[in-house]
């Protein structure tokens, strides 16, 4: 039996589209009604999650799609996974939902065990975790941790008390209590839509228009030529060019750069990959200049690239300071290893919930399933098969599969089309033919299936993809 059939013996054998438009009439009516109380304009369709199963998502019109987008890369094991459903029968989950603990003040007696499960799949070298509510929240919490750590070192350590000037000035949002510090991120990055995370996001204007931002810099992210193995010299020069920009910014920015934030693969910004060389050199630079190094694994983490955490491919030494997570883990937060990232006083890194215990239970179970079912090896096997099929399509239709990327990165795969219009038409037609696929940046198609996506799903997708591309020709 395959991994998928073990979980989902009754999963559909193929997509089924029964309406000429998507959303169909029921979906259109549902969205019209929903729009009275909710902004439904971004909706692709209205899903029927009761009927969705495994790697197939069903809408209210009865259309069943093979899902290669998985709630924007956020479903790890498939829809209605029996292991996760079984959690609903546990007293631990009942307590988490009905008696939601304010974990900072009133932690549950199960919390230590729960955190231990999450830490079993932590990135190499990381020993602690702090929980949040979303990917953007995880990044903002990491910024707070980085700023407190940076200023603590500047003062001389945890034992150095705050001055009266700091305590008074912070209440007026002024220095020295409210210091001018920056987080360096990268052009085309996406780190969230909140205020600090929005200042680091630099992928599309719509993400951050009309709200104030911090005076924080964006360095250039390497833009590689593909295939990688045929462009090593030019891509190495591109890495070095961007590394020089990073160091110049850290050295010359008008306020101190306290932290550097990077996605190992920029996802929303176009599936731009960072080489192992680039990620390690950033570590060298951050150590040289006493800058906190934060890896954003919100979309790349939890097995999506064939490793539990994408940056582990680079084996960065010493380990990065903070690693943020969310999406496929269903929970959110950041990992760290230096106890000095725990603030010198309580209530500094704090809120009512300090995470969501119900989602943390799910995260622990997902981690256990990844290990028990050897899902990382599965993702790599299926990803290699999928990439090979896409290479074959690229050789036949090079114009529609430009810069195919993601080789040896599980099923975290993308390619470019000649224009935004063609890319959007492809995504629309794929949906009409039974495949739910996502885009990123202006012209890219990105694949984000679950970890249980299997070779039979690949064959179905490739057949539909090729016939859809042929509609352009």
C-alpha positions as CSV (number, residue, x, y, z in Angstrom):
1,X,0.0,0.0,0.0
2,X,1.1,3.6,-0.7
3,X,1.4,6.2,2.0
4,X,-1.7,7.9,0.7
5,X,-3.8,4.7,0.5
6,X,-2.8,3.9,4.1
7,X,-4.4,7.1,5.3
8,X,-7.1,7.5,2.6
9,X,-8.4,4.2,1.2
10,X,-11.5,6.0,-0.1
11,X,-9.7,8.9,-1.7
12,X,-11.1,9.8,-5.2
13,X,-9.2,8.2,-8.0
14,X,-9.3,11.3,-10.2
15,X,-10.6,14.9,-10.3
16,X,-14.2,15.6,-11.3
17,X,-15.4,19.0,-12.6
18,X,-19.2,19.2,-13.1
19,X,-19.7,23.0,-13.7
20,X,-18.5,25.1,-16.6
21,X,-17.4,27.9,-14.4
22,X,-15.5,27.9,-11.1
23,X,-17.0,28.8,-8.8
24,X,-20.2,27.3,-10.1
25,X,-23.7,28.5,-9.4
26,X,-23.9,27.4,-5.8
27,X,-20.4,28.8,-5.1
28,X,-21.3,32.1,-6.7
29,X,-24.4,32.3,-4.6
30,X,-22.5,31.4,-1.5
31,X,-19.9,34.0,-2.2
32,X,-22.5,36.7,-2.8
33,X,-24.1,35.9,0.5
34,X,-20.8,35.8,2.3
35,X,-19.8,39.2,0.9
36,X,-22.5,40.8,3.0
37,X,-20.4,40.1,6.1
38,X,-16.9,39.1,4.9
39,X,-14.5,40.2,2.1
40,X,-14.9,37.2,-0.2
41,X,-13.2,38.8,-3.3
42,X,-10.0,36.7,-3.0
43,X,-11.9,33.4,-2.9
44,X,-11.1,30.8,-5.6
45,X,-14.2,28.8,-4.7
46,X,-16.2,27.8,-1.6
47,X,-14.9,24.5,-0.2
48,X,-16.9,21.7,1.3
49,X,-14.5,20.3,3.8
50,X,-16.7,17.5,4.9
51,X,-16.4,16.0,1.4
52,X,-12.7,16.8,0.9
53,X,-10.4,13.9,1.5
54,X,-6.7,13.3,1.3
55,X,-5.2,15.2,-1.7
56,X,-8.6,16.2,-3.1
57,X,-10.6,19.3,-2.2
58,X,-14.3,19.5,-3.0
59,X,-16.4,22.7,-3.5
60,X,-20.0,23.3,-2.8
61,X,-20.9,22.8,-6.5
62,X,-19.6,19.2,-6.3
63,X,-16.3,19.8,-8.1
64,X,-13.5,17.7,-6.8
65,X,-10.0,19.0,-7.4
66,X,-6.6,17.4,-7.1
67,X,-5.0,19.9,-4.7
68,X,-1.4,21.0,-5.3
69,X,-1.9,24.2,-3.3
70,X,-3.1,22.8,0.0
71,X,-4.5,25.9,1.7
72,X,-1.5,28.0,0.5
73,X,1.0,25.3,1.6
74,X,-0.6,24.8,5.0
75,X,-2.0,21.2,4.9
76,X,0.7,18.7,5.8
77,X,-1.0,15.3,5.8
78,X,-4.1,15.8,3.6
79,X,-7.8,16.7,4.2
80,X,-9.6,14.9,7.0
81,X,-6.5,13.0,8.1
82,X,-7.6,10.2,10.4
83,X,-4.7,10.6,12.8
84,X,-5.5,14.3,13.4
85,X,-9.2,13.6,13.6
86,X,-8.5,11.1,16.4
87,X,-7.1,13.9,18.5
88,X,-10.6,15.2,18.9
89,X,-11.3,12.2,21.2
90,X,-8.5,13.0,23.6
91,X,-9.0,14.8,26.9
92,X,-5.9,16.9,26.1
93,X,-7.6,18.4,23.0
94,X,-10.9,18.8,24.8
95,X,-9.1,20.9,27.5
96,X,-7.3,22.9,24.9
97,X,-10.4,23.8,23.0
98,X,-12.9,24.2,25.9
99,X,-10.6,25.5,28.6
100,X,-8.1,27.4,26.5
101,X,-5.2,28.1,28.8
102,X,-3.5,31.5,29.1
103,X,-0.2,29.6,28.9
104,X,2.0,32.3,30.4
105,X,0.1,32.7,33.6
106,X,-1.8,29.4,33.8
107,X,0.1,26.7,31.8
108,X,-1.6,23.3,31.6
109,X,-0.1,20.3,33.2
110,X,0.3,18.9,29.6
111,X,2.3,21.8,28.2
112,X,5.7,20.4,28.9
113,X,4.9,17.1,27.2
114,X,3.4,19.0,24.2
115,X,6.4,21.2,23.7
116,X,8.7,18.2,23.9
117,X,6.8,16.7,20.9
118,X,7.3,19.9,18.9
119,X,11.0,20.0,19.9
120,X,11.6,16.5,18.7
121,X,11.4,17.8,15.1
122,X,13.1,21.1,15.8
123,X,15.8,22.3,13.4
124,X,19.2,20.9,14.0
125,X,20.9,22.8,16.9
126,X,17.7,24.4,18.2
127,X,16.6,23.4,21.8
128,X,13.9,25.9,22.8
129,X,10.6,27.1,21.4
130,X,8.3,30.0,21.9
131,X,4.8,29.8,20.5
132,X,2.6,32.3,18.5
133,X,-0.6,32.4,16.5
134,X,0.4,32.8,12.9
135,X,3.4,33.1,10.6
136,X,3.4,36.9,10.7
137,X,3.0,36.8,14.5
138,X,5.9,34.3,14.7
139,X,8.1,36.7,12.8
140,X,7.1,39.7,14.9
141,X,7.8,37.8,18.1
142,X,11.2,36.8,16.7
143,X,11.9,40.5,16.0
144,X,11.0,41.3,19.7
145,X,13.3,38.5,20.8
146,X,16.1,39.8,18.6
147,X,15.8,43.4,19.7
148,X,15.8,42.5,23.4
149,X,18.8,40.2,22.9
150,X,20.6,42.9,20.9
151,X,20.1,45.6,23.5
152,X,20.9,43.3,26.4
153,X,24.3,42.5,24.8
154,X,24.8,46.2,24.2
155,X,24.1,46.9,27.9
156,X,26.6,44.2,28.9
157,X,24.4,41.3,29.9
158,X,21.2,40.2,31.6
159,X,22.3,41.4,35.0
160,X,22.6,45.1,34.0
161,X,19.4,46.9,35.1
162,X,17.4,49.3,33.0
163,X,18.2,53.0,33.6
164,X,15.6,55.4,34.8
165,X,16.1,57.3,31.5
166,X,15.2,54.1,29.6
167,X,12.1,53.4,31.7
168,X,10.8,57.0,31.3
169,X,11.6,57.5,27.6
170,X,10.0,54.3,26.5
171,X,6.7,55.6,27.7
172,X,7.0,58.4,25.2
173,X,8.1,56.1,22.4
174,X,11.5,57.8,22.4
175,X,15.1,56.7,22.8
176,X,16.9,55.3,24.7
177,X,14.1,53.2,26.0
178,X,12.6,52.8,22.5
179,X,15.8,52.6,20.4
180,X,16.1,53.0,16.7
181,X,16.9,49.5,15.4
182,X,16.4,47.8,12.0
183,X,15.7,44.4,10.6
184,X,17.4,43.7,7.3
185,X,15.3,41.6,4.9
186,X,15.4,41.1,1.1
187,X,13.7,42.4,-2.0
188,X,10.8,40.1,-3.1
189,X,10.5,38.7,0.5
190,X,7.2,37.9,2.1
191,X,7.2,37.7,5.9
192,X,3.6,38.7,6.8
193,X,1.1,41.5,6.7
194,X,1.4,43.0,10.2
195,X,3.3,46.2,10.9
196,X,6.8,45.0,11.6
197,X,6.5,42.0,9.3
198,X,5.0,44.3,6.7
199,X,8.1,46.4,6.8
200,X,10.1,43.3,6.0
201,X,7.7,42.2,3.2
202,X,8.7,43.4,-0.2
203,X,6.9,41.2,-2.7
204,X,3.8,43.1,-3.8
205,X,2.6,46.6,-3.1
206,X,-0.9,45.4,-2.1
207,X,0.5,43.7,0.9
208,X,1.5,46.9,2.7
209,X,-0.1,49.9,1.1
210,X,-1.4,52.7,3.3
211,X,0.0,51.7,6.6
212,X,3.2,53.2,8.2
213,X,6.4,51.3,8.0
214,X,9.8,51.3,9.7
215,X,12.9,52.6,8.2
216,X,14.3,49.1,7.5
217,X,16.5,48.1,4.5
218,X,16.0,45.4,1.8
219,X,19.0,43.8,0.3
220,X,19.0,42.0,-3.0
221,X,18.2,38.3,-3.1
222,X,20.2,36.2,-5.5
223,X,18.6,35.5,-8.9
224,X,20.0,32.3,-10.3
225,X,20.2,30.8,-13.8
226,X,18.9,27.3,-14.3
227,X,19.8,24.5,-14.4
228,X,22.0,25.1,-11.4
229,X,24.6,22.5,-12.4
230,X,25.2,24.3,-15.7
231,X,25.5,27.8,-14.2
232,X,27.7,27.4,-11.1
233,X,30.2,30.1,-11.8
234,X,27.6,32.8,-12.7
235,X,25.4,31.9,-9.8
236,X,28.4,32.1,-7.4
237,X,29.2,35.6,-8.7
238,X,25.5,36.5,-8.1
239,X,25.8,35.2,-4.5
240,X,28.9,37.3,-3.9
241,X,27.3,40.4,-5.4
242,X,24.3,40.1,-3.1
243,X,26.5,39.3,-0.1
244,X,28.5,42.5,-0.6
245,X,25.2,44.5,-0.7
246,X,24.2,42.8,2.6
247,X,27.4,43.8,4.3
248,X,27.4,47.3,2.9
249,X,23.9,47.8,4.3
250,X,24.8,46.5,7.8
251,X,27.9,48.7,7.8
252,X,26.3,51.9,6.5
253,X,22.6,51.9,7.3
254,X,21.5,55.0,9.2
255,X,20.4,53.1,12.2
256,X,21.9,49.9,13.7
257,X,20.9,46.6,12.0
258,X,20.0,44.3,14.9
259,X,18.7,41.3,12.9
260,X,18.7,39.8,9.4
261,X,15.7,37.9,8.2
262,X,15.6,35.5,5.2
263,X,13.5,32.8,3.7
264,X,15.7,29.9,2.4
265,X,13.3,29.9,-0.6
266,X,11.4,33.1,-1.2
267,X,7.9,31.6,-1.7
268,X,5.4,34.4,-2.3
269,X,8.1,36.4,-4.0
270,X,8.7,33.9,-6.8
271,X,10.2,30.7,-5.4
272,X,13.7,32.2,-5.4
273,X,16.2,29.8,-3.9
274,X,19.2,30.7,-1.7
275,X,22.2,28.5,-2.1
276,X,23.9,26.8,0.8
277,X,26.9,29.0,0.2
278,X,24.8,32.2,0.4
279,X,23.1,31.1,3.6
280,X,26.4,30.1,5.3
281,X,28.1,33.4,4.3
282,X,25.2,35.3,5.8
283,X,25.9,33.5,9.0
284,X,29.5,34.6,8.8
285,X,28.5,38.2,8.2
286,X,25.9,38.2,11.0
287,X,28.5,36.9,13.5
288,X,31.1,39.5,12.3
289,X,28.7,42.4,12.9
290,X,26.8,41.0,15.9
291,X,23.5,40.8,14.0
292,X,20.8,38.2,15.0
293,X,20.2,35.7,12.1
294,X,16.6,34.7,11.6
295,X,15.5,32.1,9.2
296,X,11.8,32.3,8.1
297,X,10.6,28.7,7.6
298,X,6.9,29.5,7.6
299,X,6.3,28.1,4.2
300,X,9.4,26.0,3.6
301,X,9.3,24.1,6.9
302,X,7.8,20.9,8.1
303,X,8.9,18.6,5.3
304,X,7.8,20.6,2.3
305,X,11.3,20.5,0.7
306,X,12.2,17.0,1.7
307,X,14.0,18.0,4.9
308,X,12.1,18.9,8.0
309,X,13.5,22.4,7.7
310,X,14.8,23.7,4.3
311,X,17.8,25.6,5.8
312,X,19.1,22.2,7.1
313,X,20.4,21.5,3.5
314,X,22.9,24.3,4.1
315,X,24.1,22.9,7.4
316,X,24.7,26.4,8.6
317,X,27.4,26.6,11.3
318,X,27.0,27.7,14.0
319,X,23.3,27.3,13.9
320,X,21.2,30.4,13.2
321,X,19.8,32.2,16.1
322,X,16.0,32.0,15.5
323,X,13.8,29.9,13.1
324,X,10.2,30.9,12.7
325,X,7.5,28.4,11.7
326,X,3.8,28.1,10.9
327,X,1.6,26.9,8.0
328,X,2.1,23.1,7.6
329,X,2.8,22.8,11.3
330,X,-0.6,24.3,12.0
331,X,0.9,26.0,15.0
332,X,3.3,29.0,14.9
333,X,6.3,30.4,16.8
334,X,10.1,30.3,16.7
335,X,12.9,28.0,17.7
336,X,16.1,29.1,19.4
337,X,19.1,27.7,21.3
338,X,20.7,30.5,23.2
339,X,19.1,30.9,26.6
340,X,20.0,34.6,26.4
341,X,17.1,35.0,24.0
342,X,14.8,34.5,27.0
343,X,14.3,38.1,28.2
344,X,15.9,39.2,31.5
345,X,12.5,39.9,33.1
346,X,9.1,38.1,32.8
347,X,6.2,39.7,30.9
348,X,8.5,41.1,28.2
349,X,7.8,38.3,25.7
350,X,4.2,37.7,26.6
351,X,0.6,37.9,25.7
352,X,-2.7,36.3,27.0
353,X,-2.4,33.0,25.1
354,X,1.3,32.6,24.3
355,X,0.2,30.4,21.4
356,X,-2.8,28.1,20.9
357,X,-2.6,24.8,22.7
358,X,-5.1,23.1,20.4
359,X,-2.9,23.9,17.4
360,X,0.2,22.9,19.3
361,X,-1.3,19.5,19.9
362,X,-1.9,19.2,16.2
363,X,1.7,20.3,15.5
364,X,3.1,17.6,17.8
365,X,0.9,14.9,16.1
366,X,2.0,16.1,12.6
367,X,5.7,15.8,13.7
368,X,5.1,12.3,15.0
369,X,3.4,11.2,11.8
370,X,6.2,12.6,9.7
371,X,8.7,10.4,11.6
372,X,6.5,7.3,12.0
373,X,5.5,7.2,8.3
374,X,9.0,8.3,7.0
375,X,7.3,11.0,5.1
376,X,10.5,12.9,4.3
377,X,11.9,10.0,2.3
378,X,8.5,9.8,0.6
379,X,8.5,13.5,-0.3
380,X,11.9,13.2,-1.8
381,X,11.0,10.1,-3.8
382,X,7.8,11.6,-5.2
383,X,9.5,15.0,-5.7
384,X,12.2,13.4,-7.8
385,X,9.6,11.7,-9.9
386,X,7.5,14.9,-10.3
387,X,10.6,17.0,-11.2
388,X,11.6,14.5,-13.9
389,X,8.1,14.6,-15.4
390,X,8.3,18.4,-15.4
391,X,11.7,18.3,-17.1
392,X,10.2,16.3,-19.8
393,X,7.5,18.9,-20.3
394,X,10.1,21.6,-20.3
395,X,12.0,19.9,-23.1
396,X,8.8,19.8,-25.2
397,X,7.4,23.3,-24.2
398,X,10.4,25.4,-23.0
399,X,8.5,28.7,-23.4
400,X,6.0,27.6,-20.8
401,X,8.4,26.0,-18.3
402,X,11.2,28.6,-18.0
403,X,13.6,28.5,-15.0
404,X,12.2,25.2,-13.7
405,X,13.5,25.1,-10.1
406,X,13.2,22.9,-7.0
407,X,15.4,20.0,-8.1
408,X,16.2,17.8,-5.0
409,X,14.0,20.0,-2.9
410,X,11.1,17.6,-2.4
411,X,7.9,18.8,-4.1
412,X,8.8,22.5,-3.5
413,X,8.8,23.2,-7.3
414,X,8.1,26.2,-9.5
415,X,8.6,27.5,-13.0
416,X,7.8,30.7,-15.0
417,X,5.5,31.5,-17.9
418,X,6.1,34.3,-20.4
419,X,3.6,36.7,-18.9
420,X,1.3,37.3,-15.9
421,X,-1.7,36.9,-18.2
422,X,-0.6,33.5,-19.5
423,X,0.3,32.3,-15.9
424,X,-3.2,33.3,-14.6
425,X,-4.9,31.7,-17.6
426,X,-3.0,28.5,-17.0
427,X,-4.0,28.4,-13.3
428,X,-7.7,29.1,-14.2
429,X,-7.7,26.4,-16.9
430,X,-6.0,23.9,-14.6
431,X,-8.8,24.5,-12.1
432,X,-11.4,24.0,-14.8
433,X,-9.7,20.7,-15.6
434,X,-9.6,19.5,-12.0
435,X,-6.3,20.7,-10.5
436,X,-6.0,23.4,-7.8
437,X,-2.6,25.1,-8.3
438,X,-1.1,28.3,-7.0
439,X,1.0,31.1,-8.4
440,X,3.6,33.4,-7.0
441,X,5.3,36.6,-8.0
442,X,4.2,37.9,-11.4
443,X,4.7,34.9,-13.7
444,X,5.5,31.8,-11.6
445,X,3.6,28.7,-10.9
446,X,4.3,27.0,-7.5
447,X,3.5,23.5,-6.4
448,X,2.7,23.0,-2.7
449,X,1.1,19.6,-2.3
450,X,0.7,17.7,1.0
451,X,3.4,15.4,2.3
452,X,1.1,12.4,1.3
453,X,1.0,13.4,-2.4
454,X,2.0,10.2,-4.3
455,X,3.2,9.1,-7.8
456,X,-0.4,8.4,-8.9
457,X,-1.2,12.0,-8.2
458,X,1.8,13.1,-10.1
459,X,0.7,11.2,-13.2
460,X,-2.8,12.7,-13.0
461,X,-1.5,16.2,-12.6
462,X,1.1,15.9,-15.4
463,X,-1.5,14.6,-17.9
464,X,-3.8,17.5,-17.0
465,X,-1.0,20.0,-17.1
466,X,0.2,19.0,-20.5
467,X,-3.3,19.0,-22.0
468,X,-3.8,22.5,-20.5
469,X,-0.6,23.8,-21.9
470,X,-1.5,22.4,-25.3
471,X,-4.5,24.7,-25.2
472,X,-2.1,27.6,-25.6
473,X,-0.4,26.2,-28.7
